[in-house]
Amino acid sequence: MKILIIALALLLSACASTNEIVPTGKDTYMVSGWGKSPGGYSGAEVKANAIKQAGKFCADQGKHVQVVSSAQRDMTFGINATAELQFMCLSSNDNDFSRTPVKREADSSFEIRKDVNIRSDRKASSVYDELLKLDELRKRGVINNAEFEAQKAKLLGK
């Protein structure tokens, strides 16, 4: 019976909450929210709740929600999932009411270089091992700095 009560309490404590809607300008508002549960919450779930709250808020005024910007963060150990939504409440004949522009931003960027000498992992690993051996010889005084640099240049193909 105690286990059932504890499980029920955990389920009831799992929640996604949003703060009250705050005006930030003419017909423009902001709402933020957070989510926590034993099983975890995603920032997308919290953002979806914020969008629902914004939609209801605008509908109560006889208007439509237009998302201006949003941000979210997923739940991690010790940190709740969060989301923030900037939105406008606009009538359907308002010039600013349109299809929400989708702006994609890259999560990664790559630089293509042609001046880089690419080696296989095996060869790169053996070059690395050879450099370590040469460095050890230099540290023990078996070879001097000039000999080390010359051998290093050979290994690196310079």
Secondary structure, DSSP 8 states (H G I E B T S, - for coil): -HHHHHHHHHHHH-EEEE---EEEETTEEEEEEEEE-TT---HHHHHHHHHHHHHHHHHHTT-EEEEEEEEEE--BTTB-EEEEEEEEEE-TT-TT----------S------SS-----HHHHHHHHHHHHHHHHHHHHTSS-HHHHHHHHHHHTT-
